[in-house]
Amino acid sequence: MSVRAYRVKGIDYVTPNSFNLWHDDELVKFFDEGYGLFESLTEGAGLTYLPVEALEKAIAELDLEDCTVEALKKDIEAGKANNGWIQYYCF
C-alpha cells in the first residue's frame, strides 16, 4: 500500500497552548528523550504526537507549573478519547 501526501487546508488547535517548547525546558527534554518529541518536527515546528502515558509520567515525575499540569490533564482527557494519543501543532 502506498502513502500519499495531501495539502493541508486548515488546522484547528486548542488555546491556550499546553506547553512552550522554548521555555518548558525540563518537560520538553523529558518528552524528546523519552518519546521523540522533535523527530517529526522541522526546525522545531510542525505536527507531532505523544502518548497519554508520556503526559501522565511527566506530571508524576517532574516539577511543573500548575497551569502546565492543568493543560496536560486536559490533553490526557482528550487523548484517552483518541486511542491514547495527543497530537500537537507546534509553531
Secondary structure as a PSIPRED ss2 file (coil, helix, strand):
# PSIPRED VFORMAT (PSIPRED V4.0)

   1 M C   1.000  0.000  0.000
   2 S C   1.000  0.000  0.000
   3 V C   1.000  0.000  0.000
   4 R C   1.000  0.000  0.000
   5 A C   1.000  0.000  0.000
   6 Y C   1.000  0.000  0.000
   7 R C   1.000  0.000  0.000
   8 V C   1.000  0.000  0.000
   9 K C   1.000  0.000  0.000
  10 G C   1.000  0.000  0.000
  11 I C   1.000  0.000  0.000
  12 D C   1.000  0.000  0.000
  13 Y C   1.000  0.000  0.000
  14 V C   1.000  0.000  0.000
  15 T C   1.000  0.000  0.000
  16 P C   1.000  0.000  0.000
  17 N C   1.000  0.000  0.000
  18 S C   1.000  0.000  0.000
  19 F C   1.000  0.000  0.000
  20 N C   1.000  0.000  0.000
  21 L C   1.000  0.000  0.000
  22 W C   1.000  0.000  0.000
  23 H C   1.000  0.000  0.000
  24 D C   1.000  0.000  0.000
  25 D H   0.000  1.000  0.000
  26 E H   0.000  1.000  0.000
  27 L H   0.000  1.000  0.000
  28 V H   0.000  1.000  0.000
  29 K H   0.000  1.000  0.000
  30 F H   0.000  1.000  0.000
  31 F H   0.000  1.000  0.000
  32 D H   0.000  1.000  0.000
  33 E H   0.000  1.000  0.000
  34 G H   0.000  1.000  0.000
  35 Y H   0.000  1.000  0.000
  36 G C   1.000  0.000  0.000
  37 L C   1.000  0.000  0.000
  38 F C   1.000  0.000  0.000
  39 E C   1.000  0.000  0.000
  40 S C   1.000  0.000  0.000
  41 L C   1.000  0.000  0.000
  42 T E   0.000  0.000  1.000
  43 E C   1.000  0.000  0.000
  44 G C   1.000  0.000  0.000
  45 A E   0.000  0.000  1.000
  46 G E   0.000  0.000  1.000
  47 L E   0.000  0.000  1.000
  48 T E   0.000  0.000  1.000
  49 Y E   0.000  0.000  1.000
  50 L E   0.000  0.000  1.000
  51 P E   0.000  0.000  1.000
  52 V H   0.000  1.000  0.000
  53 E H   0.000  1.000  0.000
  54 A H   0.000  1.000  0.000
  55 L H   0.000  1.000  0.000
  56 E H   0.000  1.000  0.000
  57 K H   0.000  1.000  0.000
  58 A H   0.000  1.000  0.000
  59 I H   0.000  1.000  0.000
  60 A H   0.000  1.000  0.000
  61 E H   0.000  1.000  0.000
  62 L C   1.000  0.000  0.000
  63 D C   1.000  0.000  0.000
  64 L C   1.000  0.000  0.000
  65 E C   1.000  0.000  0.000
  66 D H   0.000  1.000  0.000
  67 C H   0.000  1.000  0.000
  68 T H   0.000  1.000  0.000
  69 V H   0.000  1.000  0.000
  70 E H   0.000  1.000  0.000
  71 A H   0.000  1.000  0.000
  72 L H   0.000  1.000  0.000
  73 K H   0.000  1.000  0.000
  74 K H   0.000  1.000  0.000
  75 D H   0.000  1.000  0.000
  76 I H   0.000  1.000  0.000
  77 E H   0.000  1.000  0.000
  78 A H   0.000  1.000  0.000
  79 G H   0.000  1.000  0.000
  80 K H   0.000  1.000  0.000
  81 A C   1.000  0.000  0.000
  82 N C   1.000  0.000  0.000
  83 N C   1.000  0.000  0.000
  84 G C   1.000  0.000  0.000
  85 W E   0.000  0.000  1.000
  86 I E   0.000  0.000  1.000
  87 Q E   0.000  0.000  1.000
  88 Y E   0.000  0.000  1.000
  89 Y E   0.000  0.000  1.000
  90 C E   0.000  0.000  1.000
  91 F C   1.000  0.000  0.000
